[in-house]
Amino acid sequence: MRTLFALELGLEKRMKLMSQWNPREYLHSQRASLHNRYVHGAISQFIFEFISFGIKQAWACLFGGLMLAILLGTYLYYPANVTLARYDFITLMAVFIQIILVLTRLETLEEARIILVFHIVGTVMELFKTHAGSWIYPEAGLLKVGDVPLFSGFMYACVGSYLARVWRIFDFRFNRFPSLKWQSLLAILVYVNFFTHHYIWDIRNLLFIGAFVLYSPSVIWFKPDEKHRPMPLIIGMFLVSLFIWFAENIGTFARAWSYPGQEVTWHMVTFAKLGSWFLLMLISFVLVAWVHRPISGRD
């Protein structure tokens, strides 16, 4: 009985410690310790800040990186003779990852809600786009809505998750941040155009011009280590779109979905899709901005 009581007491103590553990506070303390140990001048500060920038970016990409790893891993190694379809396995793993990230506090509930919104917005677009023949999902599965596997919504959610996390991790500040009302109007036009351009005039060139006029005066301040660093916001948006385009190439290579012409032999996604991802990223940015409410100035 004493042994059982001791085991129960030890388990209770460990559970209490786990509930009190805050991964962000732990990582911040580790960063401070490493900074004190290795930074002793301008050059070492530059190197430390460069490495810190890369680590923070990887941390912000946590959900998206895990999803790409699952897509690529299942393409290369998923058994062909199992009952559970590969697409269904990917969907279940996406849900499992979300649960683990929230339970371990590696993702906040606010970020989880953003992912849910993006999942819904993305799935609606997927239903329309696959019906219009813009792309296809070539494999079978049960966890689908129409011809769209449920994991597809998580791929849009990866973008929302990244933007929400990177905003918090890099402590974004802004100069001349555009009015959220004008941004929202632009985002609505972008979303509507994704549907209407199949039937009427495609206004994406006007949307690109509108985005440039709206965002080019704005400067984003991000904090890779101890100080905020500036960047034109429009350039930051383009760079995010470029990395999404690279990620899409990984997704199509892994046969998660295919564009016309990729059904038999894979080839890289055209650069024209980079513009589409810029516009889709713009929608994501506006939704996250409504949640985070931008702060003005570098400090």
C-alpha positions as CSV (number, residue, x, y, z in Angstrom):
1,M,0.0,0.0,0.0
2,R,2.8,2.4,0.8
3,T,4.5,1.6,-2.5
4,L,1.2,2.3,-4.4
5,F,0.6,5.5,-2.4
6,A,4.2,6.6,-3.3
7,L,3.6,5.9,-7.0
8,E,0.3,7.8,-6.9
9,L,2.0,10.8,-5.1
10,G,4.8,10.8,-7.6
11,L,2.4,10.7,-10.6
12,E,0.4,13.5,-9.1
13,K,3.5,15.6,-8.6
14,R,4.6,15.0,-12.2
15,M,1.2,15.9,-13.6
16,K,1.2,19.1,-11.5
17,L,4.7,20.0,-12.9
18,M,3.5,19.3,-16.5
19,S,0.5,21.5,-16.0
20,Q,2.7,24.3,-14.8
21,W,5.3,23.9,-17.5
22,N,5.3,26.8,-20.0
23,P,7.4,25.9,-23.1
24,R,7.7,29.5,-24.2
25,E,9.1,30.6,-20.8
26,Y,11.5,27.7,-20.9
27,L,12.7,28.5,-24.4
28,H,13.2,32.2,-23.5
29,S,15.3,31.3,-20.5
30,Q,17.4,29.0,-22.6
31,R,17.9,31.8,-25.2
32,A,19.0,34.2,-22.4
33,S,21.4,31.6,-21.1
34,L,23.0,31.0,-24.5
35,H,23.1,34.7,-25.2
36,N,25.0,35.4,-22.0
37,R,27.4,32.6,-22.7
38,Y,28.3,33.2,-26.3
39,V,27.6,36.9,-27.2
40,H,30.6,39.2,-26.4
41,G,30.6,41.7,-29.2
42,A,29.1,42.9,-32.4
43,I,30.2,39.9,-34.6
44,S,29.0,37.3,-32.1
45,Q,25.7,39.3,-31.7
46,F,25.2,39.3,-35.5
47,I,25.8,35.5,-35.7
48,F,23.6,34.8,-32.6
49,E,20.8,37.0,-34.1
50,F,21.0,35.3,-37.5
51,I,20.7,31.8,-35.8
52,S,17.9,33.1,-33.6
53,F,16.0,34.3,-36.6
54,G,16.3,30.9,-38.3
55,I,15.2,29.1,-35.1
56,K,12.2,31.4,-34.6
57,Q,11.1,31.0,-38.2
58,A,11.3,27.2,-37.8
59,W,9.3,27.5,-34.6
60,A,6.6,29.6,-36.4
61,C,6.5,26.9,-39.2
62,L,5.9,24.1,-36.7
63,F,2.5,23.0,-37.9
64,G,3.2,23.6,-41.6
65,G,6.6,21.8,-41.3
66,L,5.0,18.8,-39.6
67,M,2.3,18.6,-42.3
68,L,4.8,18.7,-45.1
69,A,6.8,16.0,-43.4
70,I,3.7,13.8,-43.2
71,L,2.8,14.4,-46.9
72,L,6.3,13.6,-48.0
73,G,6.8,10.7,-45.6
74,T,3.5,9.0,-46.5
75,Y,4.3,9.4,-50.2
76,L,7.6,7.7,-49.8
77,Y,6.8,5.0,-47.2
78,Y,3.1,4.5,-46.8
79,P,2.2,0.8,-47.3
80,A,0.1,0.1,-50.4
81,N,-1.8,-2.8,-48.9
82,V,-3.3,-1.2,-45.7
83,T,-7.0,-0.7,-45.2
84,L,-6.7,3.0,-44.1
85,A,-6.3,5.2,-47.1
86,R,-3.3,7.5,-47.2
87,Y,-5.5,10.6,-47.4
88,D,-7.4,9.5,-44.3
89,F,-4.2,8.8,-42.4
90,I,-3.0,12.4,-43.3
91,T,-6.3,13.8,-42.0
92,L,-6.1,11.9,-38.7
93,M,-2.5,12.9,-38.2
94,A,-3.3,16.6,-38.8
95,V,-6.0,16.3,-36.1
96,F,-3.6,14.4,-33.8
97,I,-0.9,17.1,-34.2
98,Q,-3.3,19.8,-33.4
99,I,-4.4,18.1,-30.2
100,I,-0.8,17.5,-29.1
101,L,0.2,21.1,-29.8
102,V,-2.6,22.5,-27.8
103,L,-2.2,20.1,-24.9
104,T,1.6,20.7,-24.7
105,R,1.0,24.5,-25.0
106,L,3.2,24.7,-28.1
107,E,0.2,26.3,-29.7
108,T,-2.2,28.7,-28.0
109,L,-6.0,28.3,-28.1
110,E,-6.2,31.6,-30.1
111,E,-3.9,30.0,-32.8
112,A,-6.1,26.9,-32.8
113,R,-9.2,29.0,-33.4
114,I,-7.4,30.8,-36.3
115,I,-6.6,27.4,-37.7
116,L,-10.2,26.3,-37.5
117,V,-11.3,29.5,-39.4
118,F,-8.8,28.9,-42.1
119,H,-9.8,25.2,-42.3
120,I,-13.4,26.3,-43.1
121,V,-12.4,29.1,-45.5
122,G,-10.0,26.8,-47.3
123,T,-12.4,23.8,-47.6
124,V,-15.1,26.0,-49.1
125,M,-12.6,27.2,-51.7
126,E,-11.4,23.6,-52.3
127,L,-14.9,22.4,-53.0
128,F,-15.4,25.0,-55.7
129,K,-11.9,24.8,-57.2
130,T,-11.9,21.0,-57.6
131,H,-15.3,21.2,-59.1
132,A,-14.0,23.8,-61.6
133,G,-11.0,21.5,-62.4
134,S,-8.3,23.8,-61.1
135,W,-6.7,20.8,-59.4
136,I,-7.5,17.3,-58.3
137,Y,-6.9,14.9,-55.4
138,P,-5.9,11.7,-57.3
139,E,-6.2,9.2,-54.4
140,A,-9.1,7.6,-52.6
141,G,-10.3,8.1,-49.1
142,L,-13.3,8.2,-46.8
143,L,-12.7,11.4,-44.9
144,K,-13.8,13.7,-47.7
145,V,-16.4,16.3,-48.5
146,G,-17.2,15.7,-52.2
147,D,-13.9,15.1,-53.9
148,V,-12.0,17.1,-51.3
149,P,-10.1,15.2,-48.5
150,L,-10.5,16.9,-45.1
151,F,-6.7,17.3,-44.7
152,S,-6.8,20.0,-47.5
153,G,-8.3,22.5,-45.1
154,F,-5.4,22.0,-42.8
155,M,-3.0,23.0,-45.6
156,Y,-4.7,26.4,-45.7
157,A,-4.6,26.4,-41.9
158,C,-0.8,26.0,-42.1
159,V,-0.6,29.5,-43.6
160,G,-2.8,31.0,-40.9
161,S,-0.9,29.1,-38.2
162,Y,2.4,30.4,-39.5
163,L,1.2,34.0,-39.6
164,A,-0.3,33.9,-36.2
165,R,2.8,32.4,-34.6
166,V,5.3,34.5,-36.4
167,W,3.4,37.6,-35.4
168,R,3.7,36.7,-31.8
169,I,7.2,35.1,-31.8
170,F,8.8,38.1,-33.6
171,D,6.7,40.7,-31.7
172,F,5.6,42.5,-34.9
173,R,5.2,46.3,-34.8
174,F,4.3,48.5,-37.7
175,N,4.7,52.0,-39.1
176,R,1.9,53.3,-41.3
177,F,-0.1,50.2,-40.9
178,P,-3.1,50.4,-43.4
179,S,-6.6,50.7,-42.1
180,L,-8.1,47.3,-41.3
181,K,-11.3,48.4,-43.0
182,W,-9.5,48.9,-46.4
183,Q,-7.5,45.7,-45.9
184,S,-10.7,43.8,-45.2
185,L,-12.3,45.2,-48.3
186,L,-9.3,44.1,-50.4
187,A,-9.3,40.6,-48.8
188,I,-13.0,40.2,-49.5
189,L,-12.5,41.2,-53.2
190,V,-9.6,38.7,-53.4
191,Y,-11.6,35.9,-52.0
192,V,-14.6,36.6,-54.2
193,N,-12.4,36.8,-57.3
194,F,-11.1,33.3,-56.6
195,F,-14.6,32.2,-57.5
196,T,-15.9,34.7,-60.0
197,H,-12.9,34.8,-62.3
198,H,-14.2,31.5,-63.7
199,Y,-17.3,33.3,-65.0
200,I,-16.5,37.0,-65.4
201,W,-13.5,39.3,-65.7
202,D,-10.5,38.3,-63.6
203,I,-9.5,41.4,-61.6
204,R,-6.4,40.0,-60.0
205,N,-4.1,42.5,-61.7
206,L,-6.2,45.3,-60.1
207,L,-5.9,43.4,-56.8
208,F,-2.1,43.4,-57.1
209,I,-2.1,47.1,-57.7
210,G,-4.4,47.7,-54.8
211,A,-2.2,45.6,-52.5
212,F,0.9,47.5,-53.6
213,V,-0.8,50.9,-53.0
214,L,-2.1,49.8,-49.6
215,Y,0.9,48.1,-48.2
216,S,4.0,49.6,-49.8
217,P,4.1,52.6,-47.4
218,S,4.1,50.3,-44.4
219,V,7.1,49.1,-42.5
220,I,7.2,46.0,-40.3
221,W,9.4,45.8,-37.3
222,F,10.3,42.2,-36.2
223,K,12.4,41.1,-33.3
224,P,14.9,38.3,-34.1
225,D,16.7,38.7,-30.8
226,E,16.9,41.7,-28.6
227,K,16.2,44.5,-31.0
228,H,13.5,45.1,-33.6
229,R,14.6,45.2,-37.2
230,P,12.7,47.0,-40.0
231,M,11.5,45.6,-43.4
232,P,9.1,47.0,-46.0
233,L,5.9,45.1,-45.3
234,I,5.2,44.4,-49.0
235,I,8.6,42.6,-49.3
236,G,7.9,40.5,-46.2
237,M,4.5,39.5,-47.8
238,F,6.3,38.5,-51.0
239,L,8.9,36.4,-49.2
240,V,6.1,34.5,-47.3
241,S,4.3,33.9,-50.6
242,L,7.6,32.6,-52.1
243,F,8.1,30.1,-49.3
244,I,4.4,28.9,-49.6
245,W,5.1,28.4,-53.3
246,F,8.1,26.2,-52.4
247,A,5.9,24.3,-49.9
248,E,3.3,23.7,-52.6
249,N,5.9,22.2,-54.9
250,I,6.7,19.7,-52.1
251,G,2.9,19.0,-51.7
252,T,2.4,18.3,-55.4
253,F,5.6,16.2,-55.6
254,A,4.2,14.1,-52.8
255,R,1.0,13.6,-54.8
256,A,-1.1,15.3,-52.1
257,W,-2.9,17.1,-55.0
258,S,-2.1,17.6,-58.7
259,Y,-2.6,20.5,-61.1
260,P,-3.5,19.8,-64.8
261,G,-0.4,18.4,-66.5
262,Q,0.9,16.8,-63.3
263,E,-1.3,13.7,-63.3
264,V,1.3,11.5,-64.9
265,T,4.7,13.2,-64.6
266,W,5.4,15.7,-61.8
267,H,6.9,19.1,-62.7
268,M,7.3,22.3,-60.7
269,V,4.3,24.5,-60.1
270,T,4.4,27.5,-62.4
271,F,5.5,30.9,-61.1
272,A,2.0,32.1,-62.0
273,K,0.8,30.3,-58.8
274,L,3.1,32.6,-56.8
275,G,0.6,35.5,-57.5
276,S,-2.3,33.3,-56.3
277,W,-0.5,32.5,-53.1
278,F,0.3,36.1,-52.5
279,L,-3.4,37.0,-52.7
280,L,-4.3,34.1,-50.5
281,M,-1.7,35.0,-48.0
282,L,-3.1,38.5,-48.0
283,I,-6.5,37.1,-46.8
284,S,-4.6,35.2,-44.1
285,F,-2.7,38.3,-43.1
286,V,-5.9,40.4,-42.7
287,L,-7.7,37.7,-40.6
288,V,-4.7,37.4,-38.3
289,A,-4.4,41.2,-38.0
290,W,-8.0,41.4,-36.8
291,V,-7.0,38.9,-34.0
292,H,-3.6,40.4,-33.0
293,R,-4.5,44.0,-33.5
294,P,-1.2,45.6,-34.7
295,I,1.0,47.7,-32.5
296,S,2.5,50.9,-33.9
297,G,6.3,51.7,-33.8
298,R,9.4,49.6,-33.1
299,D,9.1,49.8,-29.3
